[in-house]
């Protein structure tokens, strides 16, 4: 019971839980105009559903499980790793650090050490408006060296600022070397868009997703009849809201990329 309460009660103290409670109280208050009540209802549902574990994991699963490998990753000529996996070494950070999607680099290094490809290509430039001085590719290369990958095995693409440019500039580099097959490493949530863009550029990719938000155990546990877990999953949580936001970002990206003819 203590564990359940330790997870349950803080949700009504944290900003997201408090915001939902206030919206619900305003919604139930009498004397409000129909339009005002409707707007409050939409605001409440956006926060509550967006922060709901059932919604966030269902959205993540619909993207992440599209390219789960059926077996071992087959060898290829090169491993391509997409940017977005590092944090720059600005003080007080002592060095380049692993970001939220840093599992991409760990998995890519593992594939390299398993002999899946003789080279890794890291792709990512300097994002606009960030004030950065080092490219994402250089930061990723620094971490890959710490993971035991020799610098001679790391190729860098330092111009791309989005997934489309990752694919375009990667194709240019690979075409110069007569390479048209690659193992593609990125976050599982991002893999459907990445596969579509790289395939459209004529690169045959073997998807190697990392950074999964949802495991089979998580999914099965959601339907296991655990009442406390069910109740906790219904409560709004900032982590769930962030996951929902990232999943919706990917669906929006897929739509925009299709409209622009990039998929």
C-alpha positions in Angstrom: 0.0 0.0 0.0 2.8 2.4 0.8 4.4 1.9 -2.6 1.0 2.5 -4.3 0.4 5.7 -2.3 4.0 6.9 -2.9 3.2 6.8 -6.6 -0.4 7.9 -6.4 -0.4 10.9 -4.1 2.5 12.9 -5.7 0.6 13.1 -8.9 -1.8 15.5 -7.2 1.1 17.7 -6.2 3.1 17.8 -9.4 2.2 20.5 -11.9 0.5 18.2 -14.4 -1.8 16.5 -11.8 -2.6 19.9 -10.2 -3.5 21.4 -13.6 -5.9 18.4 -14.4 -7.5 18.7 -11.0 -8.1 22.5 -11.4 -9.5 22.0 -14.9 -11.8 19.3 -13.7 -13.0 21.5 -10.8 -13.7 24.4 -13.2 -15.5 22.0 -15.6 -17.8 20.8 -12.8 -18.6 24.3 -11.5 -22.1 25.4 -12.4 -23.0 28.6 -14.2 -20.5 28.4 -17.0 -21.3 29.0 -20.7 -21.4 26.0 -23.0 -18.4 27.2 -25.0 -16.4 27.8 -21.9 -17.2 24.3 -20.5 -16.4 22.8 -23.9 -13.0 24.5 -24.0 -12.3 23.4 -20.4 -13.3 19.8 -21.3 -10.9 19.8 -24.3 -8.0 21.2 -22.1 -8.7 18.5 -19.5 -8.8 15.7 -22.0 -5.7 16.8 -23.8 -3.7 16.8 -20.5 -5.3 13.7 -19.0 -5.3 11.5 -22.2 -1.8 12.8 -23.2 -0.5 11.9 -19.8 -2.3 8.6 -19.6 0.0 5.5 -19.7 -2.4 3.5 -21.8 -2.5 6.2 -24.4 1.2 7.0 -24.5 2.3 3.3 -24.7 -0.3 2.5 -27.3 0.9 5.3 -29.5 4.5 4.4 -28.9 3.8 0.7 -29.7 2.2 1.6 -33.0 5.5 3.1 -34.2 8.2 1.2 -32.3 7.1 -2.3 -33.2 6.9 -1.8 -36.9 10.6 -2.8 -37.4 11.4 -5.1 -34.6 14.1 -7.5 -36.0 12.9 -11.0 -36.5 16.4 -12.4 -35.8 20.0 -11.4 -36.0 20.9 -8.3 -37.9 22.5 -9.3 -41.2 26.0 -7.9 -42.0 26.2 -4.9 -44.3 28.8 -2.6 -45.8 28.2 0.2 -43.2 26.2 1.1 -40.1 24.5 4.5 -40.3 23.6 6.2 -37.0 21.3 9.2 -37.0 22.0 12.3 -34.9 20.1 13.4 -31.8 21.9 11.1 -29.3 24.3 13.5 -27.6 24.6 16.5 -25.4 27.4 19.0 -26.1 30.3 19.4 -23.5 29.3 22.9 -22.2 30.3 23.5 -18.6 29.7 22.1 -16.1 29.6 18.9 -18.2 33.1 17.5 -18.3 32.7 15.9 -21.7 30.2 15.0 -24.4 27.3 13.2 -22.7 24.7 10.7 -23.8 21.3 12.3 -24.5 17.9 10.8 -24.3 18.4 8.8 -27.5 21.9 7.8 -26.6 21.1 4.1 -26.8 21.5 4.6 -30.6 25.3 4.9 -30.1 25.6 2.1 -27.6 23.7 -0.3 -30.0 25.7 0.9 -33.0 29.0 0.3 -31.2 27.7 -3.2 -30.2 26.9 -4.0 -33.8 30.3 -2.8 -34.9 32.1 -5.0 -32.3 29.9 -7.9 -33.5 31.4 -7.5 -36.9 28.1 -6.5 -38.6 29.9 -3.8 -40.7 33.5 -2.5 -40.9 32.5 1.2 -40.7 30.0 3.5 -39.0 28.7 6.7 -40.5 27.4 9.3 -38.0 25.2 11.9 -39.6 24.2 15.2 -38.0 25.2 18.9 -38.3 24.7 21.9 -36.1 21.0 22.5 -35.4 19.8 26.1 -36.2 19.3 28.6 -33.3 21.2 26.4 -30.8 24.4 28.3 -30.6 26.4 25.1 -30.9 29.9 25.0 -32.3 30.4 21.3 -32.6 28.4 19.1 -35.0 26.3 16.2 -33.8 28.4 13.9 -35.9 31.6 15.0 -34.1 29.9 14.6 -30.7 28.7 11.1 -31.7 32.2 10.2 -32.9 33.7 11.2 -29.6 31.4 8.9 -27.7 31.8 6.1 -30.1 35.6 6.3 -29.5 34.9 5.9 -25.8 32.9 2.8 -26.7 36.0 1.3 -28.3 35.3 2.1 -32.0 38.5 3.3 -33.7 38.4 6.7 -35.3 39.5 5.2 -38.6 36.2 3.2 -38.7 34.0 6.4 -38.2 32.8 8.4 -41.1 31.1 11.8 -40.5 28.4 13.6 -42.3 28.2 17.1 -40.7 25.6 19.0 -42.7 22.2 17.4 -42.0 19.7 19.1 -39.6 16.7 16.8 -40.1 15.9 13.2 -41.1 15.5 14.1 -44.8 18.9 15.7 -45.0 20.4 12.7 -43.1 19.2 10.5 -45.9 20.2 12.9 -48.8 23.7 13.6 -47.5 24.3 10.0 -46.5 23.3 8.9 -50.0 25.9 11.3 -51.5 28.6 9.9 -49.3 27.8 6.3 -49.9 27.3 6.8 -53.6 30.9 8.1 -53.9 32.1 4.8 -52.4 29.7 2.5 -54.4 27.7 1.6 -51.3 23.9 1.1 -51.5 23.2 -1.1 -48.4 23.4 -0.1 -44.8 22.3 -1.0 -41.3 20.2 1.9 -40.1 20.3 2.7 -36.4 18.0 5.2 -34.8 15.3 5.3 -32.1 12.5 2.8 -32.5 10.0 5.6 -32.4 11.7 7.3 -35.3 12.5 4.3 -37.4 9.3 4.3 -39.6 10.1 7.8 -40.9 13.8 7.1 -41.2 13.3 3.9 -43.2 10.9 5.6 -45.5 13.2 8.5 -46.3 16.3 6.4 -46.7 14.5 3.9 -49.0 13.2 6.8 -51.1 16.8 7.9 -51.6 17.6 4.5 -53.0 19.5 3.1 -50.0 18.6 -0.4 -49.0 18.5 -0.4 -45.2 18.3 -3.0 -42.6 16.5 -1.4 -39.6 18.2 -1.8 -36.3 16.0 0.1 -33.8 17.2 1.1 -30.4 15.9 3.3 -27.5 12.6 1.4 -27.1 10.0 3.1 -24.9 8.0 -0.1 -24.6 8.9 -3.7 -24.1 6.8 -6.8 -24.5 6.8 -7.2 -20.7 5.4 -3.7 -20.3 2.7 -4.3 -22.8 1.7 -7.7 -21.4 1.7 -6.1 -17.9 -0.8 -3.5 -18.9 -3.4 -6.2 -19.5 -2.4 -8.5 -16.6 -5.3 -7.6 -14.3 -3.2 -5.7 -11.8 -5.7 -3.2 -10.3 -3.1 -0.8 -8.7 -1.1 -0.7 -11.9 -4.3 -0.1 -13.9 -5.3 2.9 -11.6 -1.8 4.4 -11.7 -1.8 4.1 -15.5 -4.9 6.2 -15.7 -3.4 9.1 -13.8 -1.7 11.9 -15.7 2.1 11.7 -15.6 4.7 14.0 -17.1 6.7 11.1 -18.5 3.7 9.7 -20.3 2.8 13.2 -21.6 6.3 13.6 -23.0 6.1 10.1 -24.7 2.7 11.0 -26.2 4.2 14.3 -27.5 7.1 12.5 -29.2 4.8 9.9 -30.8 2.5 12.6 -32.1 5.6 14.5 -33.4 6.5 11.4 -35.4 3.0 11.0 -36.9 3.1 14.7 -37.8 6.5 14.2 -39.4 5.3 11.3 -41.4 2.4 13.4 -42.7 4.6 16.4 -43.6 7.2 14.2 -45.3 4.6 12.5 -47.4 3.1 15.8 -48.4 6.5 17.0 -49.5 7.3 13.8 -51.4 10.1 12.7 -49.2 8.5 9.4 -48.4 
